[in-house]
Amino acid sequence: MSTAGLRFTESHEWLKVDGEEALMGLSDYAQHELGDIVFVELPEEGTAVSAGDVLATVESVKSVSEVYSPVAGEVVEINGDLEDSPDLINTDAYGDGWLIKLKLTDVAEIDRLMSDDEYEAHTKG
């Protein structure tokens, strides 16, 4: 999947916004740095979050990492496929490896996230 139109955080989460909802996941850069992902802990549907809150935990063969919410919202769906196949994040970070669907509290929050070009420059450091 192309990253065009996605928004990114400095901590390597991505959002694909569709109206007042957004799919969220870990960037391909993040999954590459983590290595083989073996477990994902996701929040319950209905959980309210603020920007910067810990939203999920991802365990890889290298480490355990927290995933932060890029924006405020409510968890309306989780990717249940990750329970049995957490490696979907490794094989399809921007597609089947998505983590959470959020209902956004304030769509304008998206404007403070990086574009795909800005994120690419960020990861090149």
N, C-alpha and C positions, 0 to 999 in steps of 0.2 A: 504494500500500500504506500502511496505517496504521502509525504508529510506536508504537502502544500495545504494550507488552510488550518493546520493544527497550531495550537498555542502551547508553549512550553514554560516550565519553571526552571530556576537555577538548580533545583534539586532533582531534575530529570524526570518530572512527571509531564504527561501531555494531556491535552483536552481537545476533543472534537466537538464543537458546539453545533447544536441543531435547535434553533429557537431558544426555549428556556431550559433545555436539557443539554447535558454534555456527557459523552463517554470519556473515561479517564483511564490512563494506563501508565506504564513505565516506558521510557524511551528505549530505542534500540541501543543507544550508547550505554544506558544504565544496565540493561540486561547483559550486555557484553562485559561490562566491568564486574558484575556480580558473578558471572559464570553460571553453571547449571543450577536452575531454580528447582528446589525439591519440595517446597511447601509455601502456601500463601494463606494468610489469615485475613479475612475480609470482615468488614462491619456488618451488622444486621441491616436489612432494609428498614427504612424509616428513621435511621440515625441522622440527627442534625449535626452539621459540622461547620466550623468557621475556617476561613483561610488560614493555613499554617497548622491546623490540627493534624495529629497522627490519624490516618485513615485506615491503614493496613500495615501488615508486616510481611516481608518477603524473606524467606530463608533459602540461601544457596549453599553450595558446597563450600564456599569461602567464608560466608558471614550471614548475619541476620541484619536486615535493613528496614527502617521505618519508611513508610510512604506517606507523604503529606498532602493534604487537600489544597489544591491551588486556589480555590475559591470557596465561598460560603454556599451552603446548600443542604439538600436532604438526599440521602441515598435512596434511590427509587428502584435500583436493580443491582444485583451483583452477578459476576460471571461464575456461575456454578460449575462450569466445565473445568475451572482451575482446581477444584477440589481433587479430582482424579488425575488431571493433566496440568500441573503447574508449569511444566516445560513449554506450554503454549506461549508463555511470555518470551521464552528464548527463540522459538521458531517463528512467531508472528506477533511481534510486539505492538504493531499498529493495527492489527486485525483481530484474529481470534484470541489474542492474549490480553485484551482489554480487561480492566479490573472492575470498574464501578460505573454506573450511570447515576449522575447527579441531577436533581432539579435545582437550578441556580436560584439563589436568593436575589442576586443583582447581576444581570448580564453585563453591566458596564465593568465589572471586575476583570473581565477577560482582557480589557484594553491594557492592563498593566503586565500581562504575560508576554513572553517573547514570541515573535514569529518564527517560522522554520528557519529562515535565513539567519536571524539573530541568534537562534539556538545553535545552529551549526558553527557560527563564529565563536560562541561561548564555549563549545566543547573542543574547539581547536586551541583555545587558551592562549 
